[in-house]
């Protein structure tokens, strides 16, 4: 839960409650002051600034930020694909791949795997049949998907939300084998996607730039797979080829910034794990690693 300017979550591996680092004083002031928040949206919350900021992270001089970032956020360098000196700029490190054995996907065929590292909220049945009640700010499916027709299969269904902080591993994966269609981009802004941002701008999820993919999974039916950009996200990059995909296969990555995934499931296809349902019911995010089990298929 978040209290004031603090965002607390449970680490699923250790069970500990942790206060998330929120070191950017400007952003804290922006959330507190309507005037500063207005200036932020006017001057910085736009594609020009976000692309410029992303370009800066790709400059060779940004390499000097890597070692401090690793130290400040205690990044496990043993999991990273290459030694730090191999990354030519900060964005190359930010979008880093991990070693093949760093994120094994659960082998049980009926298990649902988490598609990315991040803070998880689950919703077993959507509110009023067609809304995700994220942090007290209901998200209508038709606005999220930018289509009333595409929202219909998910009425009374289930939803998974995975919030990626800037220090998380920023590649995302398919949670099951199946067939993925092409990603459809929905234009939007670049609002901050953490709980403090949701509190001040309730429509963040449908206001932000996002990509929507229809994913017909083998075990969990038709899934709407959304990548939602956040502040300073240079772009959402899809690395998969539409067509057959495998469980754990990389789907794409976010460039610099904090971002969110939303997966929508049809009714009666998935049951989320009890601990995640309990914590989500109390508004508590849970940090989960990509590949970890978060639910199971409903056997009919």
TORMAR-89401 format. One line per field, with one value per residue: residue in three letters; x, y, z of N, C-alpha, C in turn. Coordinates in Angstrom, 3 decimals. Layout:
N
r	[ala ...]
n.u	[X ...]
n.v	[Y ...]
n.w	[Z ...]
ca.u	[X ...]
ca.v	[Y ...]
ca.w	[Z ...]
c.u	[X ...]
c.v	[Y ...]
c.w	[Z ...]
***
This chain:
300
r	[unk unk unk unk unk unk unk unk unk unk unk unk unk unk unk unk unk unk unk unk unk unk unk unk unk unk unk unk unk unk unk unk unk unk unk unk unk unk unk unk unk unk unk unk unk unk unk unk unk unk unk unk unk unk unk unk unk unk unk unk unk unk unk unk unk unk unk unk unk unk unk unk unk unk unk unk unk unk unk unk unk unk unk unk unk unk unk unk unk unk unk unk unk unk unk unk unk unk unk unk unk unk unk unk unk unk unk unk unk unk unk unk unk unk unk unk unk unk unk unk unk unk unk unk unk unk unk unk unk unk unk unk unk unk unk unk unk unk unk unk unk unk unk unk unk unk unk unk unk unk unk unk unk unk unk unk unk unk unk unk unk unk unk unk unk unk unk unk unk unk unk unk unk unk unk unk unk unk unk unk unk unk unk unk unk unk unk unk unk unk unk unk unk unk unk unk unk unk unk unk unk unk unk unk unk unk unk unk unk unk unk unk unk unk unk unk unk unk unk unk unk unk unk unk unk unk unk unk unk unk unk unk unk unk unk unk unk unk unk unk unk unk unk unk unk unk unk unk unk unk unk unk unk unk unk unk unk unk unk unk unk unk unk unk unk unk unk unk unk unk unk unk unk unk unk unk unk unk unk unk unk unk unk unk unk unk unk unk unk unk unk unk unk unk unk unk unk unk unk unk]
n.u	[0.850 0.304 1.371 1.033 3.903 5.095 5.564 4.633 5.339 4.996 7.611 7.636 9.348 10.764 8.875 8.921 7.892 8.445 9.669 9.348 11.978 11.842 13.197 13.134 12.846 11.564 9.371 7.935 7.167 5.636 3.420 2.281 1.727 -0.606 -0.037 2.690 2.421 0.822 2.631 4.532 3.046 2.582 5.149 6.845 5.471 5.155 5.556 7.803 9.630 9.994 11.115 13.432 14.665 14.990 16.777 18.990 19.717 20.800 23.177 26.799 28.002 26.254 26.961 28.330 26.424 25.667 27.079 26.529 23.739 23.404 24.555 22.957 20.410 20.840 21.239 21.366 24.165 25.051 23.063 22.905 23.249 25.722 28.999 29.239 30.841 30.462 28.237 27.268 25.922 23.550 20.892 21.173 21.987 19.729 17.743 18.610 19.241 18.854 20.803 20.317 19.364 18.351 15.678 13.755 10.853 7.917 7.530 5.160 2.368 -0.234 0.130 0.075 2.353 4.234 4.579 6.652 9.228 8.131 5.754 2.873 -0.653 -3.709 -6.911 -9.580 -12.248 -13.627 -14.686 -18.088 -18.256 -16.775 -14.584 -11.384 -10.404 -8.074 -6.051 -8.128 -9.029 -11.074 -10.719 -12.080 -12.706 -13.237 -12.137 -9.507 -8.708 -9.337 -11.529 -14.796 -15.796 -13.597 -13.411 -15.547 -15.255 -13.995 -15.560 -16.623 -14.452 -10.997 -8.071 -4.639 -2.167 0.993 3.432 6.271 9.104 11.687 14.130 13.726 14.064 13.502 12.354 9.709 7.566 5.945 3.335 2.496 2.394 1.246 -0.630 0.182 -1.100 -0.488 0.867 -1.137 -0.921 -1.861 -2.320 -1.135 -0.463 2.237 2.030 3.026 3.216 3.160 1.661 1.248 1.044 -1.290 -3.122 -3.324 -3.882 -6.345 -7.046 -4.793 -4.065 -5.608 -5.022 -2.341 0.226 0.077 0.337 -1.518 -2.110 -3.578 -3.624 -3.820 -3.770 -2.549 -3.537 -4.987 -6.941 -8.252 -6.297 -5.906 -3.159 -1.431 0.884 1.838 3.051 5.107 6.123 8.854 9.388 10.983 10.172 8.006 9.113 8.622 9.708 9.007 7.760 4.684 2.474 2.985 4.085 6.222 6.019 7.454 8.938 10.534 8.683 8.989 10.347 10.600 11.867 13.829 12.383 9.531 7.027 4.044 2.355 -0.676 -2.748 -5.575 -8.100 -10.459 -13.687 -13.669 -11.246 -8.803 -7.373 -6.121 -3.262 -3.707 -2.357 -1.735 -4.265 -5.295 -3.549 -3.871 -6.543 -6.413 -5.157 -2.416 0.581 2.597 5.877 7.007 8.850 9.680 8.421 7.708 5.193 1.865 -0.737 -3.316 -4.627 -8.123 -9.743 -12.093]
n.v	[-1.197 2.382 5.257 8.548 9.762 7.354 4.136 0.954 -2.531 -6.132 -8.453 -11.330 -13.511 -13.331 -12.569 -10.213 -6.847 -4.030 -0.730 1.126 2.583 6.049 8.367 10.749 13.918 16.004 14.727 13.907 16.381 17.213 15.538 16.496 19.217 20.980 22.987 22.602 20.047 20.623 22.153 20.177 18.383 20.070 20.823 18.555 16.133 14.793 13.600 14.640 15.505 13.038 11.430 12.853 12.624 9.869 9.638 10.896 8.996 7.113 8.078 7.972 9.141 8.586 6.229 6.433 6.497 3.951 2.278 3.583 3.397 0.615 0.214 1.859 0.719 -1.892 -3.909 -7.181 -8.246 -10.704 -11.938 -10.718 -10.504 -9.645 -8.412 -5.291 -3.402 -3.933 -2.634 -0.036 2.332 3.951 3.238 0.847 -0.791 -0.569 -1.881 -4.438 -7.928 -10.989 -13.719 -17.010 -18.843 -17.310 -16.549 -18.902 -20.396 -21.697 -25.226 -26.719 -27.677 -26.553 -24.255 -20.719 -18.366 -15.546 -12.716 -10.850 -9.181 -7.474 -5.395 -6.903 -6.938 -8.649 -9.485 -11.305 -11.355 -9.007 -5.742 -4.825 -6.161 -5.051 -3.453 -2.591 -2.350 -0.553 0.600 2.176 3.556 2.967 1.187 1.306 -1.300 -0.932 1.549 1.164 -0.777 0.621 0.008 -1.027 -3.412 -5.231 -5.377 -6.874 -9.817 -9.997 -9.139 -9.601 -11.170 -11.895 -10.159 -9.218 -7.158 -5.804 -3.881 -2.207 -0.984 1.556 0.261 -2.422 -5.506 -5.074 -6.470 -8.292 -11.215 -14.105 -15.729 -18.280 -20.911 -20.440 -18.572 -15.467 -12.341 -9.395 -6.406 -3.712 -0.298 2.225 5.584 8.017 9.789 10.343 9.699 9.307 6.040 4.921 4.151 6.695 8.384 7.328 8.081 10.866 11.203 9.615 8.355 7.182 4.658 4.419 6.760 6.819 6.076 2.973 -0.571 -3.134 -6.547 -9.386 -12.503 -15.798 -18.189 -21.507 -22.747 -20.931 -19.634 -16.866 -14.039 -10.648 -8.746 -6.177 -3.524 -0.777 2.391 4.550 7.562 9.081 6.881 5.828 4.221 1.453 -1.632 -4.225 -7.521 -9.983 -12.211 -12.071 -14.844 -18.374 -18.857 -19.518 -20.629 -18.421 -17.166 -14.234 -11.258 -8.518 -5.248 -2.472 0.753 3.314 4.122 3.875 1.354 -0.529 -3.680 -5.140 -7.891 -9.395 -11.751 -14.162 -15.009 -17.656 -18.978 -18.788 -19.133 -17.185 -17.320 -17.872 -16.200 -13.934 -13.027 -12.415 -10.351 -8.458 -7.866 -6.269 -4.124 -4.327 -4.442 -7.042 -8.071 -9.906 -12.314 -12.716 -15.580 -16.956 -18.848 -17.686 -18.366 -20.714 -22.863 -23.124 -26.088 -27.601]
n.w	[0.000 -0.364 1.369 1.852 0.495 0.222 -1.176 -0.636 -0.842 -1.091 -1.061 -2.807 -2.707 -0.291 1.550 2.914 3.730 1.809 1.323 -1.510 -3.437 -3.972 -5.269 -6.622 -6.065 -7.394 -8.660 -6.407 -5.359 -7.482 -7.352 -5.052 -5.391 -7.227 -9.036 -9.762 -10.785 -12.971 -14.523 -15.020 -16.664 -18.822 -19.802 -19.772 -20.046 -22.700 -26.086 -27.381 -25.368 -24.024 -26.014 -26.499 -23.982 -23.893 -26.042 -24.944 -23.039 -24.643 -25.498 -25.629 -23.344 -21.303 -20.137 -17.739 -15.796 -15.224 -13.299 -10.885 -10.827 -10.646 -8.131 -6.424 -6.653 -6.148 -8.125 -9.326 -10.624 -11.370 -12.769 -15.188 -18.759 -19.959 -18.913 -17.101 -18.416 -21.084 -22.014 -24.083 -23.517 -21.284 -21.870 -23.264 -21.200 -19.562 -21.044 -20.906 -21.523 -19.659 -18.284 -19.711 -17.766 -15.733 -15.377 -15.183 -16.581 -15.094 -15.182 -15.048 -16.908 -16.641 -15.220 -14.752 -15.817 -14.652 -16.729 -16.618 -14.653 -11.765 -9.883 -8.794 -9.277 -8.970 -10.335 -9.812 -10.681 -12.790 -11.854 -11.880 -14.188 -16.323 -15.628 -14.325 -11.070 -10.311 -7.779 -6.664 -8.847 -11.194 -14.249 -17.304 -19.620 -22.366 -22.880 -22.192 -24.081 -26.286 -27.816 -28.077 -29.065 -28.885 -26.166 -25.254 -24.956 -22.483 -20.429 -17.135 -16.787 -15.918 -14.618 -14.891 -13.580 -14.036 -12.731 -13.734 -12.281 -12.703 -12.061 -12.532 -14.433 -17.820 -19.945 -21.499 -21.578 -23.130 -21.398 -21.892 -24.347 -27.740 -30.161 -31.424 -32.383 -34.451 -32.897 -31.895 -31.929 -29.679 -29.567 -27.184 -24.030 -21.635 -18.839 -15.388 -14.022 -11.479 -8.177 -6.982 -9.144 -10.298 -8.393 -8.691 -11.387 -12.495 -14.936 -16.088 -17.303 -19.647 -20.874 -21.498 -23.944 -25.636 -26.434 -27.964 -28.040 -29.448 -28.055 -28.529 -26.402 -25.578 -23.272 -21.737 -23.137 -25.051 -24.777 -23.951 -24.402 -23.072 -23.350 -21.549 -21.778 -19.715 -17.956 -19.599 -21.156 -23.888 -26.033 -26.881 -27.646 -29.850 -30.089 -31.007 -33.584 -35.224 -34.937 -34.272 -30.893 -28.041 -24.607 -22.298 -24.238 -25.430 -25.757 -26.076 -25.223 -22.911 -23.453 -21.746 -18.576 -16.293 -16.474 -17.496 -17.605 -18.738 -18.599 -19.912 -19.254 -20.429 -18.968 -16.523 -17.132 -15.772 -12.512 -10.028 -7.813 -4.274 -2.388 -3.861 -4.594 -2.073 -1.127 -3.196 -2.860 -0.656 -1.646 -1.886 -3.562 -5.021 -5.393 -8.074 -9.926 -13.398 -15.026 -12.742 -11.018 -11.026 -11.055 -12.143 -14.703 -15.328 -15.033 -16.958]
ca.u	[0.000 1.078 0.976 1.755 4.814 5.737 4.911 5.085 4.926 5.530 8.510 7.074 10.388 11.185 7.735 9.125 7.282 9.533 9.322 9.975 12.735 11.209 14.260 13.065 12.147 10.676 8.131 7.191 6.550 4.617 2.218 1.732 1.318 -1.334 0.656 3.879 1.936 0.401 3.833 5.113 2.303 2.721 6.508 7.592 4.630 4.853 6.433 9.064 10.554 10.316 12.052 14.717 15.260 15.454 17.970 20.095 20.142 21.510 24.448 27.917 28.284 25.343 27.531 28.789 25.309 25.353 27.612 25.784 22.400 23.548 24.820 21.826 19.239 21.286 20.998 22.148 24.931 25.279 21.991 22.942 23.830 27.096 29.621 28.790 31.641 30.038 27.073 27.820 25.191 22.645 19.692 21.545 21.936 18.354 16.991 19.465 18.752 19.454 21.325 19.197 18.828 18.015 14.231 13.092 9.394 7.463 7.316 3.833 1.630 -1.436 0.480 0.215 3.621 4.284 5.264 7.748 9.539 7.408 4.777 1.688 -2.005 -4.576 -8.340 -10.182 -13.419 -13.619 -15.765 -19.222 -18.114 -15.953 -13.672 -10.303 -10.358 -6.671 -5.739 -9.257 -9.314 -11.564 -10.257 -13.035 -12.003 -13.356 -11.210 -8.167 -8.452 -9.713 -12.457 -15.886 -15.907 -12.534 -13.592 -16.667 -14.920 -13.371 -16.525 -16.714 -13.244 -9.950 -7.025 -3.336 -1.432 2.388 4.061 7.731 9.829 12.873 15.242 13.381 14.358 12.450 11.849 8.497 7.536 4.657 3.140 2.076 2.527 0.023 -0.489 0.072 -1.330 0.357 0.577 -1.838 -0.492 -2.867 -1.610 -1.465 0.520 3.289 1.863 3.720 2.312 3.187 0.412 1.070 0.547 -2.674 -3.940 -3.542 -4.428 -6.984 -7.162 -3.457 -3.935 -6.164 -4.499 -0.962 0.508 0.089 0.246 -2.491 -1.897 -4.442 -2.800 -4.612 -2.868 -2.969 -4.193 -5.748 -7.870 -7.904 -5.755 -5.502 -1.843 -1.180 2.050 1.476 4.227 5.065 6.925 10.219 9.553 11.295 9.304 7.716 9.720 8.193 10.778 8.467 7.140 3.321 2.342 3.192 5.079 6.417 6.005 8.723 9.571 10.502 7.738 9.509 10.928 10.398 13.052 13.948 11.216 8.692 5.997 3.057 1.690 -2.003 -3.239 -6.992 -8.469 -11.886 -14.226 -13.538 -10.051 -7.642 -7.541 -4.867 -2.827 -4.418 -1.637 -1.848 -5.639 -5.465 -2.842 -4.502 -7.793 -6.095 -4.445 -0.970 1.310 3.551 6.931 7.113 9.823 9.227 8.493 7.137 3.769 0.952 -2.086 -3.463 -5.742 -9.363 -10.030 -13.542]
ca.v	[0.000 3.601 6.175 9.778 9.622 6.048 3.021 -0.285 -3.753 -7.367 -9.251 -12.676 -14.502 -13.240 -12.273 -8.932 -5.638 -3.145 0.605 1.310 3.829 7.114 9.313 11.941 14.939 16.757 14.000 13.954 17.704 17.287 14.884 17.261 20.548 20.998 23.906 21.927 18.942 21.204 22.472 18.905 17.877 20.996 20.919 17.300 14.977 14.805 12.693 15.300 15.415 11.644 10.942 13.515 12.019 8.548 9.833 11.195 7.753 6.314 8.722 7.293 9.716 8.067 5.007 6.664 6.324 2.535 1.739 4.169 2.810 -0.741 0.316 2.449 -0.152 -3.254 -4.792 -8.414 -8.309 -12.103 -12.364 -9.937 -11.236 -9.238 -7.547 -3.902 -2.626 -4.246 -1.834 1.216 3.484 3.566 2.573 -0.533 -1.516 -0.564 -2.877 -5.622 -9.295 -11.742 -15.030 -17.907 -19.556 -16.358 -16.482 -20.096 -20.402 -22.905 -26.277 -27.330 -27.235 -25.788 -23.083 -19.430 -17.738 -14.088 -12.364 -9.895 -8.775 -6.263 -5.416 -7.547 -6.909 -9.546 -9.250 -12.567 -11.015 -7.572 -4.999 -4.482 -6.891 -4.483 -2.449 -3.036 -1.354 -0.362 1.678 3.060 4.291 1.943 1.296 0.666 -2.105 -0.397 2.663 0.589 -1.444 1.552 -0.710 -1.693 -4.782 -6.073 -5.501 -7.757 -11.151 -9.964 -8.747 -10.614 -11.985 -11.658 -9.253 -9.189 -5.912 -5.894 -2.554 -2.288 0.208 1.762 -0.642 -3.802 -6.086 -4.448 -7.264 -9.026 -12.531 -14.766 -16.612 -19.600 -21.102 -20.130 -17.799 -14.036 -11.469 -8.196 -5.406 -2.508 0.825 3.236 6.813 8.570 10.619 9.635 9.947 8.394 4.919 4.343 4.437 8.115 8.945 6.904 8.841 12.212 11.142 8.297 7.727 6.941 3.467 4.611 7.992 6.628 5.325 1.554 -1.533 -4.179 -7.755 -10.547 -13.692 -17.015 -19.115 -22.904 -23.224 -19.892 -18.982 -15.598 -13.065 -9.327 -8.475 -4.748 -2.835 0.617 3.199 5.513 8.756 8.940 5.655 6.223 3.467 0.044 -2.346 -5.618 -8.320 -11.251 -12.237 -12.595 -16.246 -19.271 -18.455 -20.492 -20.125 -17.832 -16.451 -12.781 -10.544 -7.194 -4.549 -1.044 1.574 3.921 4.612 2.894 0.931 -1.460 -4.675 -5.586 -9.055 -9.641 -13.143 -14.423 -15.641 -19.097 -19.551 -18.764 -18.855 -16.667 -17.902 -17.299 -15.100 -12.746 -12.538 -11.813 -9.070 -7.521 -7.444 -5.210 -3.063 -4.494 -5.011 -8.096 -8.171 -11.265 -12.404 -13.343 -17.033 -17.524 -19.190 -16.726 -18.900 -22.003 -22.992 -23.707 -27.341 -27.724]
ca.w	[0.000 -0.339 2.425 1.566 -0.633 0.276 -1.856 -0.006 -1.515 -0.495 -1.887 -2.702 -2.403 1.115 2.397 3.591 3.203 1.418 0.829 -2.816 -3.584 -4.743 -4.982 -7.440 -5.295 -8.271 -8.849 -5.159 -5.288 -8.526 -6.868 -3.948 -5.828 -8.498 -9.943 -10.292 -11.605 -14.234 -15.301 -15.451 -17.813 -19.935 -20.337 -19.841 -20.358 -24.124 -26.840 -27.730 -24.243 -23.725 -27.031 -26.257 -22.798 -24.313 -26.870 -24.036 -22.390 -25.644 -25.803 -24.963 -22.037 -20.276 -19.544 -16.373 -14.864 -15.013 -12.046 -9.763 -10.866 -10.110 -6.691 -5.710 -6.669 -5.802 -9.262 -9.280 -11.870 -11.727 -13.663 -16.425 -19.887 -20.213 -17.900 -17.215 -19.368 -22.448 -22.410 -24.615 -22.994 -20.204 -22.379 -23.582 -19.934 -19.078 -21.806 -20.879 -21.368 -18.572 -18.672 -20.021 -16.603 -14.675 -15.206 -15.715 -16.514 -14.406 -16.181 -14.980 -18.097 -16.323 -14.418 -15.425 -15.452 -14.701 -17.979 -16.440 -13.285 -11.395 -8.795 -9.352 -8.743 -9.724 -10.156 -10.229 -11.493 -13.009 -11.229 -12.747 -15.432 -17.389 -15.103 -13.451 -9.984 -9.951 -6.841 -6.472 -10.079 -12.124 -15.638 -18.219 -20.616 -23.714 -23.029 -22.138 -25.356 -27.354 -28.683 -27.367 -29.577 -28.335 -24.714 -24.924 -24.438 -21.170 -19.407 -16.062 -16.801 -14.917 -15.089 -14.243 -13.792 -13.609 -12.826 -13.776 -11.833 -13.553 -11.747 -12.873 -15.742 -18.608 -21.068 -21.127 -22.213 -23.244 -20.244 -22.342 -25.787 -28.464 -31.396 -31.135 -33.519 -34.467 -31.873 -32.355 -31.102 -29.357 -29.229 -25.879 -23.349 -20.915 -17.415 -14.473 -13.807 -10.135 -7.462 -6.737 -10.386 -10.460 -7.463 -9.192 -12.751 -12.481 -16.246 -16.648 -18.134 -20.977 -21.443 -21.935 -25.161 -25.320 -27.531 -27.659 -28.841 -29.191 -27.855 -28.343 -25.710 -25.640 -22.049 -21.040 -24.034 -25.699 -23.834 -24.450 -23.812 -23.273 -22.808 -21.326 -21.521 -18.627 -18.169 -20.122 -21.935 -25.258 -26.925 -26.611 -28.773 -29.988 -30.686 -31.489 -34.904 -35.101 -35.299 -33.128 -29.897 -26.979 -23.234 -21.896 -25.352 -25.296 -26.613 -26.375 -24.077 -22.744 -23.279 -20.424 -17.850 -15.608 -17.414 -16.951 -18.437 -18.333 -19.332 -19.676 -19.497 -20.525 -17.747 -16.329 -17.757 -14.888 -11.083 -9.512 -6.539 -3.134 -1.727 -4.699 -4.476 -0.751 -1.077 -4.127 -2.260 0.315 -2.347 -1.705 -4.680 -4.682 -6.398 -8.617 -11.013 -14.635 -15.044 -11.515 -11.082 -10.406 -11.122 -12.836 -15.661 -14.841 -15.730 -17.109]
c.u	[0.876 0.492 1.747 2.593 5.522 4.887 5.483 4.531 5.524 6.428 8.083 8.114 10.762 10.016 7.828 8.336 8.379 8.966 10.077 10.761 11.972 12.078 14.140 12.204 11.178 9.338 7.288 6.477 5.433 3.315 1.526 1.119 0.619 -0.644 1.860 3.473 1.484 1.575 4.489 4.396 2.482 4.084 7.169 6.763 4.194 5.888 7.775 10.067 10.963 11.287 13.425 15.423 15.776 16.704 19.188 20.622 20.893 22.834 25.588 28.199 27.395 25.877 27.924 27.676 25.117 25.812 26.871 24.378 22.418 23.733 23.588 20.647 19.589 20.920 21.915 22.886 25.219 24.225 22.113 23.702 25.312 27.678 29.236 29.551 31.252 28.894 27.534 27.123 24.185 21.414 19.979 21.529 20.500 17.520 17.726 18.668 19.445 20.020 20.171 18.571 18.351 16.519 13.567 11.574 8.929 7.107 5.917 2.948 0.420 -1.153 0.555 1.471 3.517 5.075 6.463 8.067 8.708 6.469 3.433 0.436 -2.840 -6.031 -9.062 -11.438 -13.527 -14.871 -16.822 -19.058 -17.144 -15.022 -12.613 -10.168 -8.947 -6.512 -6.883 -9.632 -9.778 -11.167 -11.265 -12.300 -12.077 -12.434 -9.770 -7.786 -8.738 -10.649 -13.538 -15.999 -14.853 -12.677 -14.630 -16.257 -14.421 -14.297 -16.688 -15.502 -12.272 -8.877 -5.773 -2.676 -0.023 3.037 5.571 8.321 11.091 14.010 14.946 13.977 13.205 12.069 10.654 8.315 6.106 4.487 2.753 2.387 1.193 0.319 -0.762 -0.142 -0.383 -0.066 -0.065 -1.493 -1.639 -2.124 -2.048 -0.327 1.513 3.203 2.642 2.761 2.400 1.920 0.183 0.547 -0.912 -3.608 -4.284 -4.139 -5.079 -7.034 -5.853 -3.458 -4.531 -5.746 -3.101 -0.874 0.633 0.016 -0.646 -2.259 -2.927 -3.555 -3.719 -3.703 -3.430 -3.822 -5.097 -6.648 -7.329 -7.497 -5.502 -4.243 -1.506 0.121 1.710 2.726 4.016 5.938 8.349 10.458 9.772 10.425 9.052 8.196 9.255 9.302 10.278 7.972 5.728 3.215 2.562 4.302 5.134 6.327 7.399 9.431 9.468 9.507 8.275 10.133 10.519 11.757 12.889 12.623 10.504 7.476 5.097 2.592 0.304 -2.380 -4.682 -7.336 -9.989 -12.384 -13.970 -12.328 -8.866 -8.090 -6.184 -4.547 -3.426 -3.693 -1.735 -3.260 -5.853 -4.799 -3.495 -5.826 -7.611 -5.303 -2.946 -0.364 2.316 4.599 7.142 8.108 9.210 9.421 7.902 5.659 2.949 -0.487 -2.105 -4.652 -6.960 -9.658 -11.539 -13.947]
c.v	[1.233 4.552 7.461 9.589 8.271 5.009 1.741 -1.483 -4.950 -8.058 -10.708 -13.710 -14.503 -13.040 -10.926 -7.811 -4.604 -1.799 0.838 2.611 4.824 8.343 10.633 13.000 15.725 16.057 14.011 15.301 17.831 16.654 15.709 18.581 20.482 21.897 23.231 20.761 19.452 21.571 21.210 18.384 18.772 20.896 19.567 16.105 15.021 13.959 13.329 15.177 13.967 11.060 11.566 12.878 10.620 8.623 10.120 9.930 6.825 6.932 8.014 7.833 9.209 6.803 5.210 6.506 4.873 2.044 2.299 3.584 1.403 -0.709 0.810 1.493 -1.623 -4.253 -6.001 -8.593 -9.744 -12.605 -11.757 -10.689 -10.923 -8.493 -6.088 -3.121 -2.906 -3.355 -0.442 2.476 2.998 2.829 1.128 -1.387 -1.623 -1.648 -4.219 -6.925 -9.917 -13.050 -16.010 -18.592 -18.626 -16.300 -17.712 -19.995 -21.749 -23.976 -26.889 -26.806 -26.366 -24.554 -21.837 -18.757 -16.226 -13.664 -11.444 -9.751 -7.532 -6.477 -5.839 -7.200 -7.852 -9.246 -10.470 -12.347 -9.503 -6.905 -4.615 -5.091 -6.331 -3.379 -3.116 -1.990 -1.109 0.845 2.680 3.867 3.296 2.226 0.583 -0.065 -1.491 0.798 2.165 -0.011 -0.542 0.882 -1.377 -3.152 -5.695 -6.267 -6.558 -9.125 -11.151 -9.435 -9.902 -11.544 -11.596 -10.753 -9.388 -7.859 -6.087 -4.535 -2.702 -0.958 0.359 0.784 -2.100 -4.208 -5.707 -5.180 -8.073 -10.215 -13.047 -15.752 -18.035 -19.701 -20.779 -19.391 -16.337 -13.255 -10.280 -7.218 -4.183 -1.362 1.810 4.480 7.334 9.393 9.733 9.950 8.915 7.301 4.307 4.737 5.908 8.813 8.578 7.705 10.209 12.234 9.771 7.601 7.359 5.785 3.658 5.932 7.791 5.871 3.850 0.710 -2.682 -5.348 -8.810 -11.787 -14.876 -18.075 -20.532 -23.320 -22.195 -19.086 -17.700 -14.572 -11.757 -8.929 -7.017 -4.321 -1.355 1.397 4.129 6.702 8.395 7.607 6.056 5.497 2.083 -0.718 -3.796 -6.397 -9.657 -11.102 -12.787 -14.002 -17.126 -18.765 -19.526 -19.832 -19.625 -17.086 -14.949 -12.179 -9.170 -6.566 -3.082 -0.358 2.414 4.438 3.499 2.594 -0.105 -2.438 -4.941 -6.763 -9.297 -11.063 -13.265 -15.095 -17.145 -19.739 -19.644 -18.511 -18.396 -17.300 -17.132 -16.111 -13.811 -12.160 -11.845 -10.445 -8.045 -7.008 -6.343 -4.071 -3.150 -5.126 -6.049 -8.172 -9.627 -11.228 -13.096 -14.848 -17.704 -17.835 -18.119 -17.224 -20.237 -21.959 -23.597 -24.950 -27.536 -29.162]
c.w	[0.000 0.690 2.219 0.331 -0.623 -0.444 -1.263 -0.769 -0.785 -1.512 -1.732 -2.308 -0.923 2.067 3.097 2.905 3.002 0.982 -0.457 -2.860 -4.435 -4.557 -5.729 -6.754 -6.158 -8.422 -7.580 -5.035 -6.327 -8.062 -5.784 -4.414 -7.181 -9.511 -10.587 -11.185 -12.973 -15.126 -15.853 -16.700 -19.033 -20.606 -20.605 -20.304 -21.821 -24.864 -27.166 -26.596 -23.998 -24.742 -26.854 -25.058 -23.120 -25.160 -26.002 -23.363 -23.347 -26.061 -25.046 -23.562 -20.927 -19.600 -18.084 -15.342 -14.453 -13.658 -10.834 -9.681 -10.263 -8.601 -5.928 -5.596 -6.484 -6.899 -9.149 -10.604 -12.290 -12.705 -15.064 -17.513 -20.084 -19.018 -18.150 -18.276 -20.821 -22.934 -22.829 -24.095 -21.955 -20.732 -22.761 -22.316 -19.439 -19.758 -21.855 -20.881 -20.161 -19.108 -18.835 -18.813 -15.494 -14.385 -15.817 -15.561 -15.950 -15.435 -16.156 -16.105 -17.785 -15.477 -15.297 -14.908 -15.534 -15.937 -17.816 -14.958 -12.957 -10.238 -9.363 -8.553 -9.600 -9.371 -10.717 -11.058 -11.584 -12.450 -12.260 -14.130 -16.437 -16.902 -14.235 -12.340 -9.473 -9.032 -6.718 -7.697 -11.148 -13.563 -16.538 -19.345 -22.012 -23.939 -23.019 -23.488 -26.554 -28.352 -27.832 -27.794 -28.958 -26.832 -24.345 -24.374 -22.997 -20.073 -18.416 -16.046 -15.702 -15.509 -14.235 -14.598 -13.240 -13.830 -12.736 -13.333 -12.681 -13.282 -12.096 -14.219 -16.668 -19.888 -20.586 -22.063 -22.346 -22.090 -20.615 -23.826 -26.457 -29.745 -31.081 -32.424 -33.493 -33.374 -32.520 -31.403 -30.937 -28.891 -27.867 -25.318 -22.590 -19.424 -16.596 -14.039 -12.412 -9.372 -7.167 -7.991 -10.625 -9.566 -8.024 -10.601 -12.931 -13.831 -16.895 -17.646 -19.520 -21.608 -22.034 -23.260 -24.806 -26.596 -27.085 -28.605 -28.474 -29.160 -27.564 -27.739 -25.748 -24.451 -21.373 -21.966 -24.635 -24.644 -24.572 -23.693 -24.130 -22.629 -22.734 -20.976 -20.343 -18.951 -18.584 -20.814 -23.392 -26.259 -26.346 -27.837 -28.765 -30.692 -31.235 -32.920 -34.756 -35.661 -34.084 -32.207 -28.815 -25.615 -22.854 -23.000 -25.120 -26.278 -27.006 -25.154 -24.090 -22.729 -22.026 -19.860 -17.109 -16.462 -16.768 -18.022 -17.862 -19.223 -18.924 -20.099 -19.592 -19.251 -17.721 -16.947 -16.803 -13.455 -10.565 -8.156 -5.370 -2.510 -2.532 -4.624 -3.138 -0.677 -1.998 -3.580 -1.238 -0.333 -2.225 -2.957 -4.180 -5.781 -6.779 -9.770 -12.222 -14.559 -13.826 -11.716 -10.373 -10.425 -11.841 -13.765 -14.971 -15.686 -15.771 -17.370]
***
